[in-house]
Amino acid sequence: MNSHAGHGHGGRPTHEPGAPRDTQVVEREFFNGLVAAEGDFNPFADRGWRTINAVFRGFLDRPPPVSVLDIGAGTGRSRQIYIGVASRYVGVDIAEEAVACARRRHPESEWVVADACDLAFPDAAFDVVAFSSVLHHIPRFDLALREAVRVLKPGGGVFAFDPNLLHPAMALFRWPKSPLYSPVGVSPNESPMLPGVLRRGFEAAGLVRVRQRCRSGIPYRAVAPRVFSRGLAAFNACDALWQACGLGRWFGTFVFTYGEKPS
């Protein structure tokens, strides 16, 4: 999804000459094709989106309203997580088709086509930078975090949620190294992440007071490949029980991470 980058004038990253851009091109083409074929990308049921919103609000430690940059906004579905506390909302995605769909759905908000590692915003522009299930698509996610810190105001927060490699289903069916992994309908660059890897990435980017929690019971609306959808209702029910019995706290389907830029 993003290429290797260095930092140029004014703290903005510039792609190094000859640096591979394959991951960026692959991600853009995959999601442009998906949105063109399906007309939308809406993986979670309504209750799933509400659950993610509740976790985000639990992490947010400054009074609203706040300015929010939503990276990986896709077709605009993740907007509902943040819009209730936003004085300004800007959605960013690498896929032009997704951004066009989001703009049609919510013309009152700002939408930008951009690479997470090369944002066309000035320093210290936002109170919150959110990565909406996108860091696990970026092999060099450390570069995206550094860029998030650049555009974040002092005292602001970075929020991210990503599939958790410690969850059995994620490890078995979504981890490329698993013998049961299927690439059908899945972005070629995505891979579930370990909470510790995310925490260390946040800290290495200069974020402090880094907090994490894992969470299950976030029901899906649809999954790929389509054959998996036949058992989706059973999976959602089992995952809700996983959360209810306490295992979701450490082995939930998603890991949520939040860190602050020093004041």
N, C-alpha and C positions, 0 to 999 in steps of 0.2 A: 504493500500500500504506500509505503514511503521509501525514499531512497536514502542512501548515506549522505550526510550533509555536514558542512562545517559552518562556522559563524562568519558573516561578512560585516559590512558597515552597519552601525547602529544596533548591533546585537541580533540582527536578522540572520537566519541560516541561509547559506548559499550552497547549492549542490556543487560538489567538487567536480572538476573536469574529469570525464571518463568514469564517474561513479555509476554503478548499476542502478537503473530505474525500473527494473523488471517488476519488482513487487508493487510499485505504484501503478504501473500500467495494468497489471493483472487484476488488481483490486478494482480499478475503475471499470475495466471491461466486464468483469464479472457482475458487478452491481448494476451497471448500465443495462446489461442484458437481462438481468433478473427483473428489474423494474419495467423494462420495455415489454417483457413477456407477461408479467403478472399484474402490472399496473400499480403495484404498491409493495411495501415490505413492512409487515406488521406481525412480528413473531409471537407476541405475548397476548394473552387474553386480557380483558379490561382489568380484572382483579390483579393480574401480574403487573401491569403498569402502575396500579394504585399502590401495590406493595413496594415497588421500587421508589415511588414518590415518598412513601413514608420513611424508608431508610435514608433517602437523601435529606429530608427535613430533620431527621434525627441527628445527622452529622453537622448540618448547617449551624454554625455557632455565632452568626451575626444576624441582627434583626433585619427582616425584609422591609422594603424591597431591595433587591440586589441586581446588578447587571450580570448576565449569564452568557457565556460562550459555550455552545453545545457542539462538541466535535464528534462526528459520526452521527449526525442528526438524520441521515437517510431521507426518507420521504416525509419527515416531519412528525412521525409518531412519538418520538422521545420528547418532543416539546411539552407534552402534558406532564412530564415529571417536574419541570422547572417553572412553567409559565405562571403558576400561582404565587410565586415569590419574586417574580422578575419585574424590575423597572424597565429593563431593556433585555430582549432576548435575540441572540444571533445564532442561527443554525448553520453549521459548516459540514460539508461532505465532499468527498473526492469525486463522486459520480454525478455527472451533469444531469442525467435522467432523474435521479433521486431528488436533486435540488429543485428541478423544474416541477416535479410532483408536489414537493413541500410548498413551493411558492404558490401553486394553484390552490392548495388546501388552506394555507394560512397567509394570504397576501399582506396581512397587517404586520407580520414579523419580517425580520431581515434574514436573507438566505444568501450564502456565499459558497461557490465552488472553490475548494482549496485543499492543499496537502497539509496534514496535521503537523508536519515538520517544517513548514514554510508558510506561516500565517501573515497575511497582509494587514496586520493591526499594529498600532503603536505600542510601545512599552507601557505597562501598568494601565491597561484599558478596561479590565473587567474585575468584578468582585469574585466571581466564580468561573472556573473553567471546568467543564464536565466532559468526560470521555464516556460516551454512551455505548457501552459494549463494543469498544473499538480498539483498545490497546492490544488485545490478543490477535489483531489482524496486522500488527506492525512489528516486523522482526526487530528493528532498532527502535523500540518504544521509548528508550531513554532520550532519543532526540525529540520526540513529541512532548515528553514531559519537560524537557529544558525549554522548549518553545512555549509551553503552557505557563511556565514560571515567568518567562519574559513578559507575556501580555497580562499577567496577573498583578493586581494592585498589592502593595505591601499589606499583610494581614489577611489577604484573600485566601480562598481555598480551592484545591484541585480535588475533584470527585471523579471516581471511576468505578464501573462495575463490569466484570468479565467472568466468563465461565471458569469454574474452579476445577483444576485437575485432580483435586482430592475427592471429588464426587465420583462414585463408581460409574455412573452412566457416562459422564464426561470422559473419564479415563478409558473406558471400554470402546465407546463409539465415536468420540470426537477427537481423540488424541491420535495424530498421524502415525505414531509408533506402535499403536495397538494392532494386534492381528485382526480385530473386528472392525477396524476403522473403514468407513466408506466415504470416498470423496464426492459421491453423487450429491449435487445441489449444495455443496459446501465451498466457500471461498478457499482457493488453494493455499493461502497464507495463514489462515486462522488456526489457532491451537489453544486449548485451555491453558490457564496459567496457574502456577503455584502462588499462594498468598505471600510466601516469603520473598519470592522473586519480585512481586509488585511492591512490597514494602521497601525492599532494598533499592528499587528503582526510584521510588518517591524520595527516599532519603538522599540518594546520590544526586538527585536534581536540586537539592537544597531545601526541600520541604521539611517542616518540623511538625511536632505533635501529630505524627502519622498514626491514624487509627484504622482498624479493620474489623469487619465482621463478615461471616459467611451466612448465606441464607438460602433455604429451599422454600417450597411452597409458592413459587412464582410460576403460575400455570402458563404453558405455551398454548398458542392458538394453532400453530402449524410448525412442523419440523421437516427437514429433508434428510434422507430421501423420502419420497411420499409413502413408501411402504411402512416407515416408522409411524406415520400418522394413524395407522389402524390401531395401534396400541397407545395412542397419546392420552386418552382419557384415563387409562389404567396407570400410565406413568405419572400423570399429574396427581392422581389420588395417592399413589405410593410416595411421591415426593412431599406431599402435604403431611403425611404421617411421619416421614423422615424428619421434617421440621418439628412437628408436634412432640416427638419423643426426645428432642434435644440434639440429635445428630447434625442437624442443619447448621448449628452454631460453628462447627469446625469443618464439616464435610458437605456444606450446602452446594446447590447447583451453581451459585454465583458468589464471588468474593467482591465485597465493596471496600473501597479504599479511599481515605480522605486525608489530606495533608495541607498544612498552611505555609504560606510564604512569610518569612520573618518580617515583622514590622520595621 
